[in-house]
């Protein structure tokens, strides 16, 4: 789809999940103009980091609501729903949730699509033996999990128990054929408890006749819980290791779980272990071992435990692995020495993503031109990280971002969490305009929507109390 001018602006707003789309759909002619793009979005995973942010289903539901009939859009959603059921799970989850939103408001077609999907999916899964599949990941179980949850979500209160019973029987049947479903059974049980209440769910399960499928479901839930407890015990055992044992593992290149172990030391106040591994890092001569120790200090709060001068020295190492690990360890550290180092390397080698990260973490208003130029050259993931580093300056004493960089991040970031931080800071500093706040009323991020409502309410109250100064 080749786009120019305002079409490109609208598509960009779609991808970022901002309310600018809704402002651009204000007239009938605009709705006709951008209708193909809205339909295009209905068959695409719009989420940036769906695991953290959730899907953009509600955002799409509201967009479709700007049109007189949802039917043409449901044509696209239905096709995408069935095409993606055994592909990437985020698109399928978005389509499930979008259909459930329509079904919840009484759209019979959306409910039929979900029902048809459930029947087709159930038959497919009965033929599938996941234990024998060598692929590291297939999306079908997660997708089926999403579908079951949305069917329960959109069911009428009186129909929810029978829907839960139906799913319990079917999942129990899958558990009888394939133990892979034990985990899914537990996840579904947790969700059903959230929807209908744990006590009501327990009563419902007791009332279901004790068929082999129901008993298999209950047994799977218990077995999964036991496995979780076993994994928790193993994790606690591993986290109990001291710094000497962790160092021995690092020397042997056995780094599985090391970062988690070191992080647990910090959380539990085991300063002797943290200080012990730091001392061994400073004494270590082997570049590879030094690099692996630095990689164990990746969690942001742990980085402050490292001897900064030693890490800066490693960041100038001729060993590529050690130098890269040192740069990663410096990323996120706010310190004048890091800033001076970054600009020194910048003068010698020119701008790079790694240097931009260090400057972003030590942002000053004078860096705007440099950072915006660097941001424009990066791919989406790296651009997000740089923006995240800049916004983290808001957390420190005296952290102050320019209006220019805040508006740039608001206008460009696809991450709604980062956009929320920019919006709140714009509001706090008096830079959030009424037009921007009204856009935010329709943002994909519910917290941004709620903030915009409060912001505009306060603005109206202020204008009412002081008519001479409408704000």
N, C-alpha and C positions, 0 to 999 in steps of 0.2 A: 504494500500500500504506500504509494509515493505521496508525500505530504509537503505542503508549503504553507507559509504564513500562519494564520490562526489555527488551521488544522493541526499543525505541529505543536502549537501551544496547548491545544485541547488534549492531544494524545499524551503529551508530557504530563499534564495535570492528572490524567487518568492513571498513568503509571505510578505517579507519586501519591495518588489517593487524596488529592487536595480538593477543597470545596470550590476551587476556581472553575471546575467543570460545571457546577450548578449555576454559577453566575453567568457562564457563557451560554447556558440553555434557557435564558430568561424569555426569549421571544419564540414564536411559532416558527419563524424562518430559520432561527438558529437551531431549533430542535430537529428540523428537517435536514439542515446542513451537516450536523454532527451525528445523526442517527447511525450511519454506517460505522463510525468509530465506537459508539456505545455497543453496537452489535458485535463488533470485533472483540471488544473487551469481555463480553459475556462468554467467550470461548477461550480466554487466556487466564493463566494464573497471574493476577496482578500483585500478589503479595511480595514484599521485599524480603522479609525474614519471617515467614509464616509461623514458624515454630515459636517465635517470641511474640509477634504482633497479632497473630490470628489471620484469618483470611479477609478478603475484601468483599465478602458476600453482602453484608449490610450496605456497604457503599454502592455496590451494583444494584441492589434492590431499590435503594432510594433514587438512583439515576433512572432506572426503568420506570419508576413511578412518575417521572416527568412526562411520560408519554401516555396517550389515551388507552392503549391496550398493551398488555405484556406479551401477547401471543407470539409476535414475530421474534421477540427476544427469547422466549421459552423454546422456540424452534432451535435456536443456536445452543442454548443451555442443554437441552435434551440430547442433541447430537454429541456435544462435548462430554456430557455425563457418561454416555454409553461407550464412547471412544476411549475414555481415559480410565476405565475401571480397573485395568490391569497395567496401567502406566504410572507415571509419577503421581504420588498421592496428594500433593498440594492442590493441583487443579481439580481432582476428583472431590476433595474435601470442600473446596470453594463451591463447586456445583451442587453438592449435597446440601450445604447450608443455605445456598440461594433458593433451591427448590423447597426446602423446609420453611423458609420465611414466607414464600408464596402460599404453601400448603397451610401454614398457620393462620393466614388471613382468609382462608376459605377457597383458595384456588384448587378446584378438583383435578385439573390437568396435572398440576405439579405433584399432587399426592399420588396420582396414578403412575407418573413417571418413577417416583421413588419406589412404589410397590412393584412395578415391573422390574426395576433394577434389583430389588431384593430377591425376587423369584429367579431371575437370570443368574445373579451372583451365587445364590445358594446352590443351584444346580452345578455351576462351574466348580465351586469349592468342594463339592462332594466327589468330584473326579480328580481333585488335586491332592497329591501326597507331598506335603512340604518337606518332610524329613528326607525325601529322596532327591530333592532339588539341590544341585550343587552351587547355584548362584548365591552370592553373599547376601543379597536382599531382593525380595520381590514385594511389590506394593499391595498385592491383593489382600492380605490380612488386615493391614492398616486401613485400607479403603473400605473393607466390609465393616470394620469397627466404626468408621465414620458414618456409614450408611445406617447401621443399626441405631446409633445414637440419635441421628436426625429423625428417624422414624418415630422414636419414642418422644423426642422433643416436640414434634408437630402433631402428635396424636391428641385428640380431645381427652380431657381428664378421665372420662368414663371408659375410654378405649385404651388408655396407657397400660393398665394391668394385663390385658389380653395380648397387647403387642410385646410386652416384656416376656410373658409366658411363651409366646411363639418363638422369640429369639433364643430364650433359654433352651428350649427343646432342640432348635436347629444347631446351636453352638455345641450343646451336649452331644448331638449326633456326630459333629465334626471331631469332638474330643475323643469319641470312641474309636474313630478311624485313625487319628493322627494326634499324638501328644503335643505337637507344636502349638495347638490351640489352648493349652493350659493358661498361658500368659494372657491371651486375649480374653479368656473367660473372666479372669480376675479384673482386667481393665474395665470390661463391660459391667461387672458387678459394682465396681466403684462408681461408675457413671449412673447406673440405674439407682443406686443409693442416693446420689445427689439430686436426681430428678424426682423420685417418689418418696425419698426418705428411707434410711436404713431399716428402721423398725417395720415400716410398711412393706418394704421389699422382703424382709425375713418372713413376714406373715404370708405374703403372696407366694413365696417359694414353698412354704409349708403346705399351702392349700393345693398346689399343683400335684396331681396324682404322681406317685413315685415311680415313674417310668424309668427304664434304663438310661434314656437320654438326660433326664433331669438329674438323676443320681450321678451320671458322668460329669455333668456341668458342675455340680457341687463338689465332687471329688477333685476336679481340675482346679477350682478356686482354692481349695485347701492345699493341694500339691504346689501350686504356684506360690502361695504364701510361705510354705515351708522352704521352697527354693530361695525366695527373697530373704528369709531369715538366715539361711545358710550363707548367701552372698554377703549379707551385712556382717555376719560374724567373721568371714574371711577378710572383708575390707577393714574391719576394726583391728584384726590381728596384724594386717599389713601396715596399718597406720601407727601401730604401737612400736614399730621399728625405730631404733635410734640412729643418730647421724653416721655412726661408724659403719653400721650395716648398709645404710643407704649409699654411702661412699663406695663400699666394696661392690655393690651392685652396679653403680655407675662405671666403675673401673672395668667391670666385666661386660659393659654395654647392655646390661639388663635394666633398661630404663622404664619398663612397664609400670605405670602407676606412681612413678617417683614424684611427679609434679603434684599429684594429689596428696602424697604423704607429707611433702614439705609444706604444702598449704595447710594441712591439718595441724602441723606443729604451730604455725602462726596463730590459727584460730583458737587452739587450746592453751596458748601462752607458754609453749615449750621453748623458751628462749635459749636454753642451753643447747638444744639440738640445732636450732637455726644458727646460732653463733658458731657451733662446732663445724657445720658444713661450710660456713663462710671462711673459717680459718683454714680448712683444708683446701678450699678454692684458692686462697691467697698463696698457699705453699705449693700448689700443684704446678708442675712444669710441662706436662703433656698437654698440647693445645686441644686435642679432642676431648680429653676429660674435663678441662676447664670449660669448654663449650657446653658439654652435657650438664655440668653443674649450673651454669648460667641459665640453661633452658628450664631447669627445675624451678627457677625463680620467675616464671612468666606471670603468675597472678599479680595484678597491679600493686596491691598493698605490700607484697613481699619484696618488691624491687627496692624499697627504701632500706632494706636490711643489708643490701650489697655495698661493698666498699667502692664508692663511685669512682675514685681515681683509678683503681685497678680495672674497672669495667671500661673506662674511657681509654686506658692504655690498650686493652684488648680490642677495642673498636678501631685501633690503628694497626692491628696485627697484620702481618703478611699472610697468615693462615686464613684462607677464605672462610672455613667453617667457624673458627673462633670469632673472626670479625663479624660474621652475620649474627651469631648468637649474642655477641656484645651489643650490637645495634638493637636487637629485639629486647634485650634487657634494659636498654636505655629508653626505649619507646614508652612514653607515658610519664617519665620522671621530669618533674618541674624543678629545675636548678640552673642557676646562672652558668655554672661550669658546662652543663650540657648544651646550653644555648651558644656559648662561646665556641665550643667544640664544633657544633653543627655549622656555624658560619665560617669557621676556619676551613672545614672540609669543603664547604660550598665554594669558597674562593679558589681552592686547589682543583676540584673535580667538577664543579658545576652542580646544578640541582638534580636530585634523584628523589625517588619516593621515600627512601629511608631518611634522608636529610630533612625532607619536608615534614615527616612525622615528628622529628625531634624539635623542629621550629614550631610546629603546631602545638606541641605540648608545652612550649615555653613562649606562647603567643604574646606579642605586643601589638598595639594598634599600627605601629609603623610597618608591620609585616603584611598588611592587607594585600598590597599589589603582588608581592612575592607568592603568598599562599593562594590567592585566587588564580593566579597564572598556573601554579602547580596543580590545583584542583581541576582545572579545565583539561589538563593533559592526562588525567588518570582514568582508568576504567571504573565501573560503578563501585566495586568492593573497596578498592583503594581510596576512592573519593569519599566514600562513607567513613572509612577509618580516619582520614585526615580531618573531616568535619567533626567526628567524635572527639578527637584529640583537642581540637580548638574549643569545643563546648565544655570539655572537662576543666578548662581554666575558670569556669564560673564557680567551681566548688571551692577554690582557694581564697585566701584573704586578698582583698583588693582585686579579685578577678574581674576584669572589665573588657568586654568585647565591643568593637565599634558597631555603630548602626549599620554600616555598610556590610560587614561580614555576617551579621545576624540576618539581614534581609537576603543576602546571597544564599546562606544556608537554608533559610525558609523557602526560597524560590527553587532550590535545586535538589535537596536531599530526598531520596526515596524512602528513607527510614523515618517512620512516623514518630518514633521515640525521640530521635534527634530533633525533628521538627517541633515536637512539643516543647523541648527545652528552649529552642530559639523563640517560639511564640511567647512562652512565659517571660523570658527575659525582655523581649520587645515590649510586652505589656508593663512589666515592672519599671522599665526605663521611660515609658510614655511614648514609645515609637510605634506601637500597634495602632494602626488606623481603624476607623469604623469599617471601611471596606474590607480590610484584611480580616477583622474579627468576624464579619458576616460570612466571609469565605470559610472560616474555621468552623462555623456552625454545621457545615456539611462534610467535615474532614473524615477520613476513614478511621481516624483515631478517636475513640469515644472520650478520652480524657481531654483532648483538644476541644472537642465539641462542648463539653461541660465547662471548660475554662472560658470559652468564648461566650457562652450564655451568661456566666457570672460577670464577665468583663462588660458586656453590653448592658446588662441590668444595672450595674453600678454607674455606668456612663449615663443611662437614662435618668437614674435617681439623682445624680449630680446635676443634670440639665434641668430637672424639674425643680430642685431646691434653689437653683440659681439661674433663672430664666435669662438674665442679662449675659450669662456666660455659658452657652449650651455645650461647651466642652469640645 
